[in-house]
């Protein structure tokens, strides 16, 4: 009888172990759903992971990052503040809080967090993570009009990953701000090579062509950007290119 009860207890224990979800897989599924713009289901996966492991750092960071995409900066900030209090050495938390601070307009504080993320990431050898730090720190520097620092960070990000069109857009717009139009043009051309349907690249290239007094080229780009859904480009079509053919 005792032997029989012992077997039953083992079976119950094994069943409970197998019923535990793979928390890492839940987080991975949440991340994949984000890439598909399925934010609600992604949130469910992160919440499910945190139900079983409330302090699991990747799940906390994943949920906070998702809330940023959903423009719930208050919610993201609350999660990440609590996470840093409990685990102050997890570099991803500082990148995420840096993003929240950028959205809140606290650019100097954001740079401090991004510097901290970079320091903690030394030795990890994660180029994708470093790339995100440099992109966001560059954006913070750009908002502070520290253009040399911003340019340096954008260029470092591109060295780490030259396949992301967004970084070329950021750097191209920085060149536009500093009136380095030929350099800006190169970056927007690169974006169009990587992503031929990118409306921001056509719109920004059109703005450069205006500066270069190339109205026909500008109007062609504004029409293309408008067709791709850029409302600012549509306004330029109406105001400058109504007779363009």
SELUM-312083 format. One record per residue (C-alpha): residue in one letter; x, y, z. Coordinates in Angstrom, 3 decimals. Each point is the difference from the previous one (the first is absolute). Layout:
% residues N
> a, X, Y, Z
...
***
This chain:
% residues 245
> x, 0.000, 0.000, 0.000
> x, 2.793, 2.378, 0.949
> x, 1.820, -0.873, -3.217
> x, -3.167, 0.762, -1.976
> x, -0.419, 3.394, 1.714
> x, 3.650, 0.791, -0.678
> x, -0.509, -0.661, -3.709
> x, -3.082, 2.227, -0.051
> x, 1.913, 2.830, 1.713
> x, 2.771, -0.244, -2.585
> x, -2.541, 0.103, -2.821
> x, -1.671, 3.064, 1.508
> x, 3.372, 1.711, 0.422
> x, 1.040, -0.761, -3.567
> x, -3.344, 1.214, -1.335
> x, 0.351, 3.290, 1.854
> x, 3.516, 0.450, -1.371
> x, -1.095, -0.633, -3.568
> x, -2.946, 2.366, 0.425
> x, 2.327, 2.889, 0.777
> x, 0.338, 2.177, -3.106
> x, 3.327, 0.701, -1.672
> x, 0.313, 3.626, 1.064
> x, 2.849, 0.705, -2.424
> x, -2.137, -1.284, -2.872
> x, -2.893, 2.226, 1.089
> x, 2.280, 3.035, -0.142
> x, 1.306, -1.055, -3.416
> x, -3.570, -0.377, -1.247
> x, -0.836, 3.459, 1.352
> x, 2.978, 1.469, -1.841
> x, -1.032, -1.711, -3.249
> x, -3.546, 1.311, 0.365
> x, 1.372, 3.524, 0.399
> x, 1.804, -0.376, -3.339
> x, -3.403, -0.867, -1.490
> x, -1.559, 3.095, 1.643
> x, -2.260, -2.279, 2.042
> x, 0.420, 1.968, 3.206
> x, -2.977, -1.297, 1.976
> x, 0.984, -3.652, -0.375
> x, 3.632, 0.880, 0.722
> x, -1.102, 1.650, 3.236
> x, -1.854, -3.175, 0.952
> x, 3.174, -2.054, -0.459
> x, 2.105, 2.334, 2.147
> x, -2.677, 0.058, 2.704
> x, -0.222, -3.789, -0.080
> x, 3.773, -0.254, 0.448
> x, -0.081, 2.460, 2.902
> x, -2.850, -1.885, 1.667
> x, 2.398, -2.927, 0.473
> x, 3.257, 1.939, 0.472
> x, -0.809, 3.586, 1.137
> x, 3.663, 1.008, 0.150
> x, 1.058, -1.492, -3.366
> x, 2.040, 2.843, -1.485
> x, -0.570, -0.692, -3.743
> x, -3.774, -0.126, 0.578
> x, 0.020, 3.261, 1.979
> x, 2.111, 1.730, -2.636
> x, -2.089, -1.472, -2.822
> x, -3.226, 1.243, 1.529
> x, 1.419, 3.473, 0.680
> x, 1.349, 0.230, -3.562
> x, -3.390, -1.047, -1.340
> x, -1.763, 2.677, 2.055
> x, 2.330, 2.586, -1.550
> x, -1.145, -1.134, -3.446
> x, -3.591, 0.285, 1.240
> x, 0.846, 3.556, 1.182
> x, -0.705, -0.880, 3.631
> x, 3.128, 1.730, 1.271
> x, -1.300, 0.277, 3.547
> x, -0.641, -3.739, 0.189
> x, 3.366, -0.824, -1.565
> x, 1.785, 2.358, 2.372
> x, -1.646, -1.527, 3.061
> x, 0.956, -3.541, -1.008
> x, 3.596, 0.883, -0.770
> x, 0.511, 2.075, 3.157
> x, -1.142, -2.925, 2.148
> x, 2.141, -2.387, -2.046
> x, 3.159, 2.089, 0.500
> x, -0.620, 0.158, 3.758
> x, 0.062, -3.805, 0.131
> x, 2.695, -0.612, -2.626
> x, 2.289, 2.971, -0.510
> x, 2.545, -1.833, -2.164
> x, -2.208, -1.034, -2.902
> x, 1.152, 2.203, -2.927
> x, -3.202, -0.279, -2.052
> x, -1.959, 1.768, 2.742
> x, 2.075, 3.159, -0.469
> x, -0.484, -0.011, -3.751
> x, -3.744, -0.296, 0.493
> x, -0.139, 2.699, 2.664
> x, 2.130, 2.168, -2.290
> x, -2.671, -0.353, -2.688
> x, -2.708, 0.991, 2.497
> x, 2.005, 3.059, 1.044
> x, 0.471, 1.050, -3.639
> x, -3.756, -0.102, -0.511
> x, -0.408, 2.087, 3.153
> x, 2.482, 2.587, -1.301
> x, 2.574, -0.749, 2.713
> x, 2.888, -0.351, -2.405
> x, 2.922, 0.472, 2.418
> x, -1.426, -2.619, 2.354
> x, -0.504, -2.294, -2.975
> x, 3.647, 0.344, -0.993
> x, 1.067, -0.937, 3.538
> x, -2.093, -3.167, -0.165
> x, 1.271, -0.884, -3.461
> x, 3.582, 0.484, 1.176
> x, -0.759, -2.344, 2.893
> x, -1.443, -2.572, -2.414
> x, 3.142, 0.209, -2.119
> x, 2.260, -0.445, 3.030
> x, -1.925, -3.036, 1.244
> x, -0.011, -1.523, -3.488
> x, 3.801, -0.093, -0.225
> x, 1.142, -3.540, -0.539
> x, -3.445, -1.238, -1.053
> x, 0.784, 0.339, -3.726
> x, -3.536, 0.763, -1.135
> x, 0.209, 2.197, -3.091
> x, -3.773, 0.352, -0.339
> x, -0.256, 1.310, 3.559
> x, 2.897, 2.427, -0.465
> x, -1.583, 1.185, -3.233
> x, -3.218, 0.914, 1.839
> x, 1.935, 1.890, 2.662
> x, 1.880, 2.096, -2.556
> x, -3.154, 0.755, -1.997
> x, -1.911, 1.185, 3.058
> x, 2.917, 1.916, 1.469
> x, 0.497, 1.653, -3.373
> x, -3.665, 1.042, 0.020
> x, 0.395, 1.485, 3.498
> x, 3.121, 1.908, -1.050
> x, -1.793, 1.239, -3.117
> x, -2.860, 1.365, 2.119
> x, 2.589, 1.853, 2.104
> x, 1.535, 1.355, -3.244
> x, 3.268, -1.761, 0.825
> x, 0.375, -0.832, -3.666
> x, 3.578, -1.302, 0.017
> x, -0.812, -2.497, 2.750
> x, -3.208, -1.026, -1.758
> x, 1.809, -0.512, -3.306
> x, 2.654, -2.098, 1.702
> x, -2.613, -2.254, 1.610
> x, -2.032, -0.447, -3.178
> x, 3.152, -0.899, -1.910
> x, 0.966, -2.555, 2.672
> x, -3.470, -1.506, -0.217
> x, 0.325, -0.323, -3.774
> x, 3.404, -1.685, 0.370
> x, -1.654, -2.585, 2.235
> x, -2.989, -0.520, -2.327
> x, -0.257, 1.651, -3.405
> x, -3.222, -1.816, -0.923
> x, -2.351, 2.139, 2.118
> x, -1.434, 2.819, -2.138
> x, -1.192, 1.982, 3.024
> x, 3.528, 0.854, 1.141
> x, 0.793, 1.447, -3.434
> x, -3.181, 2.072, 0.240
> x, 1.063, 1.379, 3.382
> x, 3.496, 0.805, -1.213
> x, -1.308, 1.399, -3.265
> x, -2.323, 2.347, 1.853
> x, 2.913, 1.042, 2.224
> x, 2.025, 0.850, -3.106
> x, -3.032, 1.939, -1.262
> x, -0.121, 1.986, 3.247
> x, 3.675, 0.886, -0.308
> x, -0.454, 0.910, -3.691
> x, 2.266, -2.787, -1.242
> x, -2.382, -0.774, -2.809
> x, 2.194, -2.265, -2.105
> x, 0.692, -2.256, 2.990
> x, -3.701, -0.015, 0.857
> x, -0.824, -0.925, -3.578
> x, 2.347, -3.002, 0.169
> x, -1.719, -1.280, 3.126
> x, -3.517, 0.356, -1.400
> x, 1.091, -1.697, -3.224
> x, 1.328, -2.855, 2.134
> x, -3.361, -0.277, 1.756
> x, -1.780, -0.263, -3.348
> x, 2.441, -2.716, -1.107
> x, -0.725, -1.992, 3.187
> x, -3.733, 0.772, 0.117
> x, -1.378, 1.312, -3.335
> x, -3.443, 0.563, 1.556
> x, 1.172, 2.238, 2.854
> x, -2.084, 3.207, -0.123
> x, 2.229, 1.949, 2.402
> x, 3.035, -0.424, -2.229
> x, -1.805, 1.404, -3.049
> x, -1.466, 2.884, 1.980
> x, 3.338, 0.964, 1.555
> x, 1.821, -0.349, -3.302
> x, -2.623, 2.276, -1.520
> x, 0.727, 2.601, 2.671
> x, 3.688, -0.151, -0.903
> x, -0.797, 0.458, -3.676
> x, -1.917, 3.162, 0.908
> x, 3.115, 1.332, 1.725
> x, 1.957, -0.854, -3.138
> x, -2.639, 1.721, -2.168
> x, -0.848, -3.232, -1.801
> x, -3.762, 0.440, -0.069
> x, -0.801, -2.773, -2.463
> x, 1.949, -2.585, 2.018
> x, -1.572, 1.277, 3.205
> x, -3.537, -0.261, -1.349
> x, 0.625, -3.484, -1.312
> x, 1.105, -1.096, 3.475
> x, -2.925, 1.777, 1.703
> x, -2.463, -1.776, -2.289
> x, 1.638, -3.346, 0.755
> x, 0.027, 0.631, 3.763
> x, -3.635, 1.132, -0.111
> x, -1.005, -3.181, -1.828
> x, 1.734, -1.935, 2.793
> x, -2.031, 1.782, 2.662
> x, 2.148, 2.909, 1.160
> x, -2.426, 2.837, 0.783
> x, 2.710, 2.686, 0.066
> x, 0.976, -0.992, -3.515
> x, -3.631, 0.309, -1.092
> x, -0.055, 3.546, 1.371
> x, 3.132, 0.808, -1.991
> x, -1.631, -1.395, -3.133
> x, -2.950, 2.333, 0.480
> x, 2.077, 3.067, 0.867
> x, 2.873, -0.397, -2.493
> x, -0.664, -2.742, -2.522
> x, -3.615, 0.288, -1.087
> x, 1.002, 0.498, -3.642
> x, 2.865, -2.499, 0.062
> x, -0.222, -2.816, -2.516
***
